[in-house]
Amino acid sequence: MLGWSINLFRVFGIQLAVHASFLLLLVYYGYEGWVEGGLPGLLWSVGLIVLFFVCVILHELGHSLTARRYGVKVPRILLLPIGGMAEFDHIPRQPSAELWITIAGPAVNFVLAALLFAAAWRGLIPTEEIPEYSFAGLLDQLWVWNLVMGVFNLLPVFPMDGGRILRALLAFKLPYLRATWWAAVVSKVLAPLLACVAFFYLHQVMLGVLFLFILFVGDVEYRQTLRRDQEERYWAEMARRAVVVGPASTDDEPPLIVHGPN
């Protein structure tokens, strides 16, 4: 599925790509806008989605540029209908590094919300009416969406930003694998509850599906972390058992490496 993507351009050396299903999102919102307001409604709705995903890109760039300061390679940012995903070659196991990398994303949204507030504050006045399909209405929606995006990503549901922040904080006191396990357990409790709220109280099917998807991805990442930890412990044990036999030789023959008792 992630192979069905279209490369767009590079930002700070990072390839920006969009998943093919993203086009269906544009078609859906364009159709909804057309039904409600004709051509102005179509252009306004599509423009709103495009600008919203510009904010998503900036969110992911916050993660990516901070990650590069810690030696993480970021080959691509992929846009999906459910949001964006920055692809890292590895996730630092230092709690402080993961904490700063993770916080950077929501911080970008809060900064954008603060900047947009100067243009969108009239929407908070009950007597102030914003014209339909106007530029002011566009900015008002972007202001709200950035606030929602920032707060939503701080929910402690692993591997969302809030779940990664929780793991990083736990990793200051616990082994990395144990911190990941606890973050995944919290996610297994909260994600189904939030999915039920989305399905039965908010009547937001896509939001409920998103929480179930996050639950699945979080379990997959924990298993990957567990497997990597097991591999590292295995090879560390093999290295410990390796014994260099015999004194250092003056000729060109390499030292003999044998295994210790098994």
Secondary structure in CASP SS format (residue, H / E / C, confidence):
PFRMAT SS
TARGET T0000
AUTHOR 0000-0000-0000
METHOD secondary structure of the structure
MODEL  1
M C 1.00
L C 1.00
G C 1.00
W C 1.00
S E 1.00
I E 1.00
N E 1.00
L E 1.00
F E 1.00
R E 1.00
V E 1.00
F C 1.00
G C 1.00
I E 1.00
Q E 1.00
L E 1.00
A E 1.00
V E 1.00
H E 1.00
A C 1.00
S C 1.00
F H 1.00
L H 1.00
L H 1.00
L H 1.00
L H 1.00
V H 1.00
Y H 1.00
Y H 1.00
G H 1.00
Y H 1.00
E H 1.00
G H 1.00
W H 1.00
V H 1.00
E H 1.00
G H 1.00
G H 1.00
L H 1.00
P H 1.00
G H 1.00
L H 1.00
L H 1.00
W H 1.00
S H 1.00
V H 1.00
G H 1.00
L H 1.00
I H 1.00
V H 1.00
L H 1.00
F H 1.00
F H 1.00
V H 1.00
C H 1.00
V H 1.00
I H 1.00
L H 1.00
H H 1.00
E H 1.00
L H 1.00
G H 1.00
H H 1.00
S H 1.00
L H 1.00
T H 1.00
A H 1.00
R H 1.00
R C 1.00
Y C 1.00
G C 1.00
V C 1.00
K C 1.00
V C 1.00
P C 1.00
R E 1.00
I E 1.00
L E 1.00
L E 1.00
L E 1.00
P C 1.00
I C 1.00
G E 1.00
G E 1.00
M E 1.00
A E 1.00
E E 1.00
F C 1.00
D C 1.00
H C 1.00
I C 1.00
P C 1.00
R C 1.00
Q C 1.00
P H 1.00
S H 1.00
A H 1.00
E H 1.00
L H 1.00
W H 1.00
I H 1.00
T H 1.00
I H 1.00
A H 1.00
G H 1.00
P H 1.00
A H 1.00
V H 1.00
N H 1.00
F H 1.00
V H 1.00
L H 1.00
A H 1.00
A H 1.00
L H 1.00
L H 1.00
F H 1.00
A H 1.00
A H 1.00
A H 1.00
W H 1.00
R H 1.00
G H 1.00
L H 1.00
I C 1.00
P C 1.00
T C 1.00
E C 1.00
E C 1.00
I C 1.00
P C 1.00
E C 1.00
Y C 1.00
S C 1.00
F H 1.00
A H 1.00
G H 1.00
L H 1.00
L H 1.00
D H 1.00
Q H 1.00
L H 1.00
W H 1.00
V H 1.00
W H 1.00
N H 1.00
L H 1.00
V H 1.00
M H 1.00
G H 1.00
V H 1.00
F H 1.00
N H 1.00
L C 1.00
L C 1.00
P C 1.00
V C 1.00
F C 1.00
P C 1.00
M C 1.00
D H 1.00
G H 1.00
G H 1.00
R H 1.00
I H 1.00
L H 1.00
R H 1.00
A H 1.00
L H 1.00
L H 1.00
A H 1.00
F C 1.00
K C 1.00
L C 1.00
P C 1.00
Y H 1.00
L H 1.00
R H 1.00
A H 1.00
T H 1.00
W H 1.00
W H 1.00
A H 1.00
A H 1.00
V H 1.00
V H 1.00
S H 1.00
K H 1.00
V H 1.00
L H 1.00
A H 1.00
P H 1.00
L H 1.00
L H 1.00
A H 1.00
C H 1.00
V H 1.00
A H 1.00
F H 1.00
F H 1.00
Y H 1.00
L C 1.00
H C 1.00
Q C 1.00
V H 1.00
M H 1.00
L H 1.00
G H 1.00
V H 1.00
L H 1.00
F H 1.00
L H 1.00
F H 1.00
I H 1.00
L H 1.00
F H 1.00
V H 1.00
G H 1.00
D H 1.00
V H 1.00
E H 1.00
Y H 1.00
R H 1.00
Q H 1.00
T H 1.00
L H 1.00
R H 1.00
R H 1.00
D H 1.00
Q H 1.00
E H 1.00
E H 1.00
R H 1.00
Y H 1.00
W H 1.00
A H 1.00
E H 1.00
M H 1.00
A H 1.00
R H 1.00
R H 1.00
A E 1.00
V E 1.00
V E 1.00
V E 1.00
G C 1.00
P C 1.00
A C 1.00
S C 1.00
T C 1.00
D C 1.00
D C 1.00
E C 1.00
P C 1.00
P C 1.00
L E 1.00
I E 1.00
V E 1.00
H E 1.00
G C 1.00
P C 1.00
N C 1.00
END
